[in-house]
Amino acid sequence: MTTTFLSIPLERPLVTAAFPIPAIDTALVQVRTADGHEGVAWSFAFGRGRVASLVRLIEDLGELAVGADAVATEALWARLSKAVEFIGRRGLAAAAISTIDTACWDITGQAAGLPAHRLLGGFRDRVETYASQGLWLDRSRDELAAEAQALVGQGFRAVKMRAGLPDPAEDLARVRVVREAIGPDVALMVDANQAWDLKQTLRMARDLAEYDLFWLEEPMPHGRVDDYAAATRAIEMPLCTGESNYLSDELLVLAQQRAADYVMPDLMRMGGVTEWMKAARVCEVFGLQVTPHLFMEHSAHLAGAARNVVWQEYQPWWQPILETPTRVVDGCIPLGDEPGFGLRLSASAVAEYRL
């Protein structure tokens, strides 16, 4: 197993209500088997010191994977989970386990000669995607309008913008600008990045109602499950949360309390494919739809396997390290027939971005 510390530059720093994002600092993992298969996955964090810690933990856990059966993913996940029990299975530990587990699922697909979406369930061979790569808080209103129109021109049938500015009136004005730019037939999501409390969320949901949002995402701190449940009951606008939660048991709590209309499991925070699929099934039991957070290169296959999935987030942060970029055709990501996740790393890009 090889772990590589990458820093992938952005053309322009991203600005959210939580923090600015100057680069995508990433722990890239390549797991190799004796018979020649190689699985690829990655985790990340905002901050090089944090990624350095992540790399070190992946390397430590990787020693436990040496000699293991790569296709016995449940057994390996249990072994890695047991190893981090003393320090806790969430946070950095979940992110580290995710890379090893996801890379092993890549190998499992290759060994079976099946694309991951078919190996995991095969419900669909293409997934609707929404544009999440633009419409950040640092854009002016004119920039928002132009960027939104450009995304629609690229074939996206849904776009997501950010909110959470100190002035709620400015948030509302910016949503109006984007809605007018994309027209009534394109779905619009708004992500507040946990900037509001319950009262602010209720007030903003009322004021945003005229713009016909597909969902309002993470308006409050993610740990306030009771507040999310109260907001879901109180407003007609659909709420989305879950990207900041760890492991399937935390999503079970969201589902049990009906704390959202859409649940957004994150591949890294779930601890990889093994636990992500369990989270999707948990939500299905409670009649909730899920929408994968980030990692479209892997998560789109999970979306193709689970029948209660809507939308895959399109975020091209890791496209520069791939030989073949993820395609969008008629607003969808086609999943293809290549075994595993079908990813080929660009050796030159990996070398360029290596720290």
Stockholm file with secondary structure:
# STOCKHOLM 1.0

chainA/1-355         MTTTFLSIPLERPLVTAAFPIPAIDTALVQVRTADGHEGVAWSFAFGRGRVASLVRLIEDLGELAVGADAVATEALWARLSKAVEFIGRRGLAAAAISTIDTACWDITGQAAGLPAHRLLGGFRDRVETYASQGLWLDRSRDELAAEAQALVGQGFRAVKMRAGLPDPAEDLARVRVVREAIGPDVALMVDANQAWDLKQTLRMARDLAEYDLFWLEEPMPHGRVDDYAAATRAIEMPLCTGESNYLSDELLVLAQQRAADYVMPDLMRMGGVTEWMKAARVCEVFGLQVTPHLFMEHSAHLAGAARNVVWQEYQPWWQPILETPTRVVDGCIPLGDEPGFGLRLSASAVAEYRL
#=GR chainA/1-355 SS CEEEEEEEEEEEEEECSSCEEEEEEEEEEEEECTTSCEEEEEEEESSHHHHHHHHHHHHHHHHHHTTSCTTCHHHHHHHHHHHTTTTCSSTHHHHHHHHHHHHHHHHHHHHHTCBHHHHTTCSCSEEEEEECSSCCTTSCHHHHHHHHHHHHHTTCSEEEEECCCSCHHHHHHHHHHHHHHHCTTSEEEEECTTCCCHHHHHHHHHHHGGGCCSEEECCSCTTCHHHHHHHHHHCSSCEEECTTCCHHHHHHHHHHTTCCSEECCBHHHHTSHHHHHHHHHHHHHTTCEECCBSCHHHHHHHHHHCTTBCCEEECGGGGGGBSSCCCCBTTEEECCSCSBTCCCBCHHHHHHHBC
#=GC SS_cons         CEEEEEEEEEEEEEECSSCEEEEEEEEEEEEECTTSCEEEEEEEESSHHHHHHHHHHHHHHHHHHTTSCTTCHHHHHHHHHHHTTTTCSSTHHHHHHHHHHHHHHHHHHHHHTCBHHHHTTCSCSEEEEEECSSCCTTSCHHHHHHHHHHHHHTTCSEEEEECCCSCHHHHHHHHHHHHHHHCTTSEEEEECTTCCCHHHHHHHHHHHGGGCCSEEECCSCTTCHHHHHHHHHHCSSCEEECTTCCHHHHHHHHHHTTCCSEECCBHHHHTSHHHHHHHHHHHHHTTCEECCBSCHHHHHHHHHHCTTBCCEEECGGGGGGBSSCCCCBTTEEECCSCSBTCCCBCHHHHHHHBC
//
